[in-house]
Structures are given as structure tokens and as C-alpha cells.
Amino acid sequence: MTVRKNQAVLTTAEKRRFTDAVLELKRTGQYDTFVTTHNAFIMGDTDDGDRVGHRSPSFLPWHRRFLLQFEQALQAIDPEVALPYWDWSADRTTRSALWAPDFLGGTGRASDGRVMDGPFAAAGNRWRISVRVDGRDYLRRSLGAGGRQLPTRAEVDSVLAMATYDTAPWNSASDGFRNHLEGWRGVNLHNRVHVWVGGQMGTGVSPNDPVFWLHHAFVDKLWADWQARHPGSPYLPAAGTPDVVDLDDTMRPWNDTTPADMLDHTRHYTFDTAA
């Protein structure tokens, strides 16, 4: 059984195995297919139209399926690799070990945001940005620029306390746990982290930055924590809802998976700590 660990407790060898597998996935061209998929859905998901991966109840099961597919691709390269998660409510500074040269590398330089150290720096010639929104082909970040702050544990707990999964109108205006976690309302958790990292993480091609996977692995863990705290609160909506993915509807692009299929993560992996 795969165990997803907090990145803060990874050994040097575990960090290296993860980054090596990511680099190999990039070398084969498989990595960029994940970037393309994410960008297509974030651009296509709208509040007043069909929405699957974002701004909708299926934000969480869609990304759980997306991460699982990515993790399985890494494990095809190295069976010992698991997705780590980044608890950004605890590791909230640019001095976190996450950003060290032996793991993901640090922030970008002031002039152009280019990441200069770590395995994904342009200088290594192993991480060219191919699926992009502009002409720049190097990884960019601007960690915490403009005085931005990552969410606190108190803010996370305030969202985990919400007992209802989602509500009408089932978009970025909705109340409930899903939308507050996604970040369109309230204290803004998930969205704020994308903006805090900056660079490609602030765009539809955010998986170009490998921290995307660690960020979303923690978002996924927060969903699991919420499920454990509210066992009587179901995924909503259940059925017959226009423009969104109901409990037993299939999710594109896989068309073989429903939100119901994704409710129990323990069929595929566990986390190193529970809620």
C-alpha cells in the first residue's frame, strides 16, 4: 500500500527518488500530458457552463483521480515512490526544506522569476517548459511576493469544521466545505497557495511546477480529514444537476471514474498521519 508522507519528514534518499522519477517522466514526454490536461480543464470550467475539474463539486474527486494517475506513472518508473504532501499551514516560509536545492529548489530571481537552483532549474537543461502560456521556457516562482501569506492552521480548521460538502449554485459562489477549500470564498486555502508560489503555479499550466503535486496532495489529505470528521456528510449533489458532476456521473477525461469511486482513498493509498 502506498503511504503518502509529509515532505518535511522525507529522507534525502526519498527526496532524490521522487525528483528522479519526476525528471524521467519529463524526459519521456509523459509529464507534459498532465500539464496539457490540467490546462484544458481549468480553461474550460466556467461558473455558468459545464465544469468538471474546478469551480464545482467534483474539484476534489477530479484532482484525486488526477493525482492517482500521476502517482501511478511515477511508480511505473520507481515502485518505491509515493507522492509527498506539503502542509503549507505548517511549512509557511521560503526557508522550508521543501525549497532547498536538494528537493524542489527555491524562489525565482528578481529580474525574471527564473528558478536558479535545484533539479528543476533551467541551468540543468532537464526541465524545459513546453506547455506554456507565454514564450518563457523556464520554471518561474515568486514565493511570497508582495507580502502574501500562506493559510494558517486556524484557517484550515475553520474550513474543516464546515459540515456541508457543497451547496447550490455548485460553482465559485457556493457555500460549504468544497468551495472554501478550493478558495473562491472565505479564508481561501487552495487558490491562495497557487498565488503565493507564483510563476507557472499562478496559471492554468500550474503542473509545470512540481510543487503542484505536493500542494494538491495536501488538499487531498484535507478532504480525507474532512471526511473523517463528518462521516455523515455526503458528496453533493447526488443526481440530476445541470452542468456539474453528480455522485454517480463519470468524470472526463477518464470516463471510467465517478466521484463515488473516489470517496475512499484507502483503496489506493494512505497518509502517514490521520486527522
Salt bridges, closest charged atoms under 4 A:
GLU14 OE2 - LYS5 NZ 2.60
ASP20 OD1 - ARG16 NE 3.14
GLU24 OE2 - ARG27 NH2 2.69
ASP32 OD1 - LYS26 NZ 2.84
ASP45 OD2 - HIS54 ND1 2.92
ASP47 OD2 - ARG55 NH1 3.22
ASP50 OD2 - ARG252 NH1 2.95
GLU71 OE1 - ARG4 NH2 2.94
ASP78 OD2 - ARG17 NE 2.79
ASP112 OD1 - ARG109 NE 2.81
ASP112 OD2 - ARG114 NE 3.68
ASP134 OD2 - ARG136 NH2 2.75
ASP134 OD2 - ARG140 NH2 3.70
ASP137 OD2 - ARG128 NE 3.44
GLU155 OE1 - ARG192 NH2 3.00
ASP157 OD1 - ARG153 NH2 3.13
ASP157 OD1 - ARG229 NH2 3.83
ASP166 OD2 - ARG178 NE 2.79
ASP175 OD1 - HIS180 NE2 2.84
GLU182 OE1 - ARG178 NH1 2.81
ASP209 OD2 - ARG141 NE 2.79
ASP220 OD2 - ARG4 NH1 3.82
ASP220 OD1 - ARG64 NE 2.60
ASP225 OD2 - LYS221 NZ 3.20
ASP256 OD1 - ARG65 NH2 3.64
